[in-house]
Amino acid sequence: DTVRDVRGFAVKMYTQEGNWDIVGNDIPVFFIQDAIKFPDIVHAVKPEPHNEVPQAQSAHNNFWDFVGLQPESAHMIMWVMSDRGVPRSLRMMQGFGVNTYTLINAKGERHFVKFHFIPELGVHSLMWDEALKISGQDPDFHRKDLNEAIENGCPAKWTFAIQTIAEKDEHNFDFDILDATKIWPEELVPLETIGELVLNRTVDEFFPETEQVAFCTSHVVPGIGFSDDPLLQGRNFSYFDTQITRLGINFQQIPINRPVCPVLNHQRGGQHNDRIHKGTVNYWPNRKNVGPPVHPEKGGYAEYAQKVQGLKQRVRGAKFQEHFDQAEFFLNSLAPHEKQHLINAISFELSHCDDPVVYKTYVNNILPNISLDLARAVSEQVGGALPENPSNVRKPHGKKSDRLSQLYYAPKSPTIASRRIAILVADGFNGTEVQVVRKALGGMGATPFLIGPRRGEVKADSGPNVFVDHHFEGQRSTLFDALFIPSGAHSAKTLATNGRTIHWVREAFGHCKAIGAIGSGVSIVEHAVALPELKLADPFGGDDVVSSYGVVTTGKYGIASAASDIISIATGPKGFIANFAHEISKHRCWDRELDGLISQVAF
């Protein structure tokens, strides 16, 4: 579930006028401009033909050979190699229709349109080391995460929005609006919110509802049409053809694909036909006037009367031949940590290419046209012999947009809803602290889990005992969003002498996650992460809170502290839970990485 890749994002709407499928991705652009290249991009990214290696990775010669010779892929590569390629959750990624469709209003006027889905919880990603580890530790991580959130009353939600361009304005941009390797910058074409998508239940049975669902870009309803986007035109044919091959000619009669409105046509017979039709005629025109076409004035589908003028040739227009402006636009828009992650990702991928022609082509020919600084940073790690001052590269424009960074999509109000919190305990922990913190975090929508030396009852030195969900070796910090260690001298001694629990703390720290600790629990953090830059509370001090690089600590936290702790998400010198929740709500503490702390810790 956590390999670096673009994720599909498809929605089937069962309307009173038929099914409408939006068949998109979590990235707004694609690798190719023309659908005729689909077989090539798929062959290139799949395992190499001579040995079927590698599985589920683009880090190999053939993929980078292809994109190095297809500069139209440059923009998409920037997105996939960014943090967008490894989302934290399916609930925390955007959705895009990718292609350009059209809207026809009641006056018969046409507008071009792009579809967007913006997650309520913000757009967040895993760190690459984390994604690699989860692939082995929990291959079904994203699907389990989605089910867990829904079952715990936190359904996934997205704002549904559109961008529209009047037909008369089609050519008023320095890019072609029908090019699927380009976005429509929101500064030029603002988003308009039109609804909300809520995923509040999962399927009852996987095979008939998920395995057999069939999405087609050609499934639209009256008022929605197709542009001349060459990628969309090919998808309209190929997706329908794929479903026929995969599920049979009558795939639209399978319950999950069946419209909720009446279906009136003369298509009959064929394999797996489930409908029984009464009557003596199955064609039009017929002598009984049964089943005539429906005129648009009565609700039938109206094809837009588009005026066509020009030569019919397989050529690219001038705007389709510019490939690097928006790749640079995306790169310039990233936050510092996002840029570093992108550099690291490209370097990782190219380091797995053992053919010098492949990695030198990409470093020397593609990256300098996006950014010389990017090319130099990657070249230092993978080689490429980049010239000091290449003369044949595009002049950078320096433009950027805050809307392309994931930071822009932080929730309007801080939230920790559905965040998974691991609480490390051993016999002798402070049961009162655990009880208060669990209840408070759970009340904010988070999902706390108890991790201990064994599954079963673990005894407290004060307060109630607890039943532990997982033992130390049964889970890893990678599967959680934050870590909390309560006080308790005997518990702390057990944790401090267990290599796995020390690794839990170091790994969570290395992945920039929020860590909270109270009393003797602070000594565990100090033991695991002995860095002078990290400021911690005195384990034997009072209830003043110290927050440093996403690590929140305090000397004690009892009933009196809890009574004065405003159960909210905020910062301040008091209120351990409020401060801890604030750090969790930030998703990660990226300053920890940017200031070089995580590179000093082995995890």
N, C-alpha and C positions, 0 to 999 in steps of 0.2 A: 504493500500500500504506500510505502514512503520513498520509492525510487524517484529520482529526478525525472520529471516528465510533465508535459501538459496534461491536464485532466479534462475529460469531457464534462459538459454541463448542459444537460438536455431537460426540457420540460414539455410534457404533453398536456394540453388543455382540452378538456372535453366540453366543447361549447354546444349551444343549441343549433349551430350552423355547421357542425362537424368538428373534427379534431384539428387542432393547431399545434404543430411541433416547432419549438425553438431548439435547434440542435447546434449547440455552441461549445465553448471551452472556457476554462478559467483564465485564459490569456486572450486578449482582444485581437491578436493578429495571427498569421499563419506562416509556414515556411515557404509557401509557393504562391504565385499569382494566378497560375493557370492549372485547372484540374487535370490536364493531360500529364502533369508531372507527379500525380499521386502515386502511381506504382513505383516510381523511382525513389521518392522520399521514403516510402514505406520499406522498400527493399534495402535502402541504405541504412536506415536506423535499426532494422531488425538484425538478429544474429547473422554473422557472416556465413555465406553459403557453404564453405568448405568444411566448417567444423561446428556450426550452430553455437558459436560463442561470440559475444557474451549474452547472457540472458538478462533482460530487463535493464539494459544500460545503453546509453548513447556514447559511452566513452570507448570508442574503437575507431579504427582506421576508416572504414567505409562511410560512416556517418559524417565524420569531419572532412573527409575527401569530398563528399557531395556538397556540403554547405560551403566549403571553401571555394568550390567552383560555381556556386549559385549565390552570388551576392545578394539576391533578393531575400535570402534567409537571414540576413544580418540582424534585422530588427527583432525577429522572432527569437534568434539565439540570445539576444540580450535579455529578453523576458524569461526564457527557460533557464538560463544560467543564473538568473537573479534568485532571490528568495522565493519568488513566485513558483519556482519549480519544485519546492518541497513544502507545501502548505502544512500548517499545524493541524488543521482539521478541515473536513469538507464543509463544515459550517462556518469556516473563517476564510473562505476564498470567494472572489468575485466570479460572476458568470457573465459571459458575453456572447451575443449572437454571431460575432465575428464578421459575417457577410453583410452586405448592404441589401436591405429589402426596400419595399415601397409601401406607402400608405395612400389609399385613395379616399378622399372625403366625399360627402354627399353631393358636392358640386362637380365631382369628376376631376378634381385637381389632384396632382400627384406630388408627394413628398418622399424623398429618400429617408430611410430610417435605420438606426442601429439600436439593438436592445441590450440593456444592462441589468444586472442583478448585483446589489451591494449588500454585503452581510451586516446584520445588526450588531454582531459581536466584534466587528473590525476585521481587517485583513492581516493575518499573522502566519508566520512560517516556523518550521523547525530549523535548527542549525544542522549543517551538513553532517557533522560527526554523529549527531543525534539521529538523523534520518538513516544513516548507514547502520547504526546499531539496532534501531527498531525493526529494520527489515528482517533481521534474524531473531530478535527477541519477541516480536509480535507482528507477524506478516499481515494480520487482519486489523491493524491498529485503527485505520480510518473508519472502517465499517462498524467496528465495535464502539468507537467513540460516538458515531452518529446514533446508534441504537441506545447507548447509555444516556445521552443527553435527552432524547425523546422520552425514555422511560422515567427519567428523573424530573420531568416537567419543564424542560428547557428546550422546546422545539426550535429547530433552525429557522431563521427568518431572514429574508432579503427584501430590500426595497427594489421594486421593479420600476425602471426608468427608461426613457428613450432619448435619442438625439435625432433631430429632424433637419433636413435641408430642403428647401423649396426647389422644385425642378429647375426654375429659372436661374438658381444660384449654383448649379452643379459644377460649373467650370471656374468658380471664383476663388479657388484655393490653389496653393502651390504644389499640391499632391492630388492624385486622382481619387475621388471619393469612392470609386468602385474597386480600388486596389485592396485586397485582403491582407496585404503586408503593411498597411498603414492604419493608424487610428485617426479619429477626428478629435483633435485637441479640444478639451472642454472650454478653454478660453475662447475658442472660435465658434464652437457649437455646444452650448450649455445643455446639461441634462435636465429633463423634465420628469418629475416623479408622477407615475400614473397608477401605482398600486403596490401591493405587498404579496410576497410569496411566503407561505408558512408550510414547513414540512413537519407535521405534527403526529404522523404515524408511519410505521414501516409496513412492508408487505406481509400478508398472512402466509404465503408460501413462495419461496424464492424462484423456483423454476417457472411456474406459469405466469408470474407477475414481473419478474426481473429478467430472467433468461430469455423469455419469449416476447418482451416488449420490443416494439419496432419503431424507431424514430426516422422520419424522412423530412428533409428540408422542403420538399414539395408539398407537404401537408399544411395548407393554409386555409383560411376562411375568407369570405367576402370582405373586401376592404384592405386586404393585405396582398401584396404582389411581389414580383421578383424584378430586381434590377438586372443590368447587363454585366454585373460582377462575374468575370469569367470563372472564378472558383465556384461560385454559387451555381452557375449554369451546369457545371459538371457534377456537382453534388446532387442536384435535383434528379439527374439521371442515375447516378451510381448508387445512391442510398436506397432508392426504390428497387433497383435491380438486386442489390445486396439482400434486402429483406425477402424478395421472391426466392432467391437462391437458398437463403438460410432457413426460412420458415414455410415456404411454399406460396403458390399463387394467391391463396386465400388468407394470407397472414393477417389481413385487416378484420377477419371474422373471429380471431382469437380473442377471448374476453378482455384481456388487458388492452388490446388495440381497437376494440369495437367502439364506434361512436355511441353516444347516449341519445342522439337524435335519429329519426328514421333515415334509412339509406334507400334511395330510390334510383336504381339504374337497371340496365339489362345485362349486367355481367353475371354469368351463370357457370356452373360446373367447375371442373378442375379438381385437383387433389385437395382433400380436407375441406370441401365445401360443407359448411354446417347449417346453412339456411335452407328452408323449404319454401319455395315460391309457388303460389297458386296462380292459375291462369293459363291461357292457351297461346299467348304471344310473349316473346322475349327479345324483341327488337323494335327499332323505331326507324322510320314511321311504320305504323301498323293500322289495320282497318278498324280497330276498336278505339283508337286514339288513347291507348294506355301508356302511361309513363312518358309524356312528352318532356323535352328539355324545359327547364325553368328559366324564364326571362329574368334578367337582372332587376327589372322593376318589381318583380315578385320575390326577390331574395336570392336569385341565382348568382353564380359567380360571374363577375364582369372583368374581362381582360382589358387592361388599359390600352387605349388606342395611341400607341407610341409612334411618333414620326421618326422614320429612319432615313438617313441620308449619308452617303459616303461609299468607299470601296470596301468590299468584303474580302479581307485578307487575314491571315494569321500573323499579325505583327503587333508589337507593343507601341502604344502611344508614348510620346516623349516623357510624360509624367510617370509612366510605369517603369521607366528606365533609371529612375533615381532611387537608390537603395539605402543610403547611409544617413540622411538628415534626421529621420525619426529614430534611428538607432542611437545616434548621439543625443537626441532630445531625451530619450528614456534614460540613458546613462547619466546625463547631467542632472536629472531630476532626483536621483537616488540620494538618500542620506549617507553619511560617511561609512557607517557599518554595512549598509546595503551594497555600496560600491566595492568594499573589500571582499564581501561574500561573493560577488560576481567575479572578481579577479581570481579568487580562490577556486571557484567552480570551473571556470574555463581552463585554469592551470591544471586542475585535477583531471579533467577530461582529456586534454591534449597530452598529458603525461602518460596516458594509457595508449596513445597512438605511437606505435614503434616504427612507423615509416616516416623518415625525415621529410619526405616530400609533402606529407599530409600536414604535419604540425608547422612546418616552415611556411607553407602556402597560406595557412590561416593567420599566422602571426605576421607575416610580411605583407600580404595582399589585402586581407579583410580588416583586421583590427586597426591598422593605422588610419584607415578611412573613416573609422568611427571616432577614435581618439588615440593620439600618439602616446599619451600617458598610459592608457590602458594597454596598448601594444607593448610598451616597454616593460610594464609590470608583469605581464604574462611571459614575455620573452625571457626575463630574468630567471623565471622558474622552469620553463620548458625548452628554452633554446629557440633560435630562429634567426640569429645574426641580423637584428634589425639595424638598418643604417642610422647614423646619428641624426641626419636631417633629410629624410626622404623628400624628394622633390615632386613626386607624382601622386601626392595624396590630396584629398579634398580639404578645402579650407573650413575649419570648424565655425559654426554659427553661434555657439555659446548659449542657446536658448534652453529653457527648462520649465517644468511645471510641477508644483507641489502635489498635484493630483495623481502623479505617477509613482510616488513613494507610498509604501504601505502605511507609513505613519499618518498620512492624511486621513485615513479611514478609521482612526481610533473612535470608539463609541462616544457620543456626545456627553454621556454621563459615565464616569468610571464604573466598571462592573467586573465581578469575578464569577459571574454565572457560568456554570458547567465546568469551571476549572477544577482539575484533579489535584488534591493536596495530600501528600504522603506525610504521615505522622510516625516518626521513629520512636518506638518504646521498647523497654525491656523491664523485667521484674524490678520493682522499686521505683517506678516513675511516679510523677505527681499526677494523680488521677483527677484532682480538681481542675488543674490547668487544662488537661486534655478535654475534660467535659465542657468547660467554658469555651475553649477555642473551637472545638468541633461544632458546638451548637451555634456559635456566632458566625463562623464561616459557612456552615450549612444554611443558616438563615439568610445569607447573602446570595444563595444559589450555588455555592461551590459544592464539590463532592469530596469530602474527606475520606481517607483510607488509613487504617492502622496497619503498620508494618512492624513486625516483631521477630523474636527468635524462633517462633513456631506459630502455626495457625492454631488458635484456641485461646484459652484464658491466660491473660498476663496480669500479674498482681501489682497493685499500686501500693505505695508506702503511705499514701493519704488519698482520700476520695475513693470513688468506685473503681473496681477492677474492670477490665475491658476484654472483649473477644477480638482477637487480631484477625484481619482479613487475609494477609499474606505474610509469609516468612521472608527473611532478608534475601535469601537466594531465589525466591519465587517471583520477584519483580525487580525492576531497575528504576533508577531515577528518571531515565529517558521517557518513561510512560506517564510521568506526572508533570504538573506545571509549577509546583512549589514544594518546599520541604519545611517541616516544623519539628523541632526537638524540644520537648518539655524538660523541666528540671527533674531532679531525683538522683541522689548521689550514687546509689547502687546501680540504677539504670545507666547512668553516664559511664560508670566504670566498665560495664558490659559493652556498651557501644564503642568506647575508646579502644578496647582490646580486640575488636572484631574488624578485620581488614575490609570486609564487604561493606559494613556501615560507614567506615571512613571513605570508601570509594563512593558510596551514595552521596555524601556531602561534597566531595571533590568534583564529582561528575556534574551534580546540579550547579555547583559554582562555575564550572567550566562551560556549561551551557547557558550561563547568564540568567539562571532562574532565581526567583525570590526564595530566600531562606530566612526562617524565623527561629529564634532560640531563646529560652528563658533559663536563668540560673545556671545550674551545672550543665545544661544543654549548650550554653555559650562556650564552655570549655571544649566541647566536641568540635565545634566550628573552628575554634582557635587551633586545636590540635590538627585538624584536617587541612586547614588553609592558613598556614603561618606566613602571612604577608604583612609587612609594616604599613602598607597603604590602607589596609582594611581596619576600620575602627570598630571595636566591639564594646559592649557594656561590661561593667564589672560583674562577674558571675555571683558575687556576694553583696552587690549593691542594692539600691532601691529600685523603684519602678519607673525611673526615668528611661526613656527609649532612645537608643542610638540606631540611626539608620545610615548605613554606609555601603555604597555600591550594591544596593538591593538586598543587603543582609540586615535584618531588623532584630535587635537584641535588647534584652532588659534583664535586670538582676532578679526581679521577682514579679509574680503576677498572681494575685489571690482574689478573693471575693471583693475586697475593698477596691482593688485596681480595676476589676471588671465593672464595678458599679459606677466608676468615674470615667470609664472608657466609652466614648460615644460610638456605638456600633454603626460605623459608617466607613467610607473610604476616604481617608484624609491623612495628612501628615501633621506632625507636631511633637513637642517634647514628651507628651504623655499619650497613653492610649496605644498599647502594643498591637491590639487587633486592628485598629484603624490604620496604623502605619503599615502593618504586614499586608493587609488587604490592598492598600494603595500600591505597594510594590508588585503584588500579584497582578493587579489590573493593568500594569504597564506592559505585561507579557514578558518582557526581558529587560534586564539592565544592560543596555548596550555600552554604557560608559566603562563597564568592567572589561569589555573586550577592547574598546578603543584605547584605553589607558594601559593596556598590556598586562593586566592582572591574570587573565586566564592562560596566557602563554607561559606563565610561571608555575602552573599547577598541572601535575600529571593526572589525567583522567581518561 
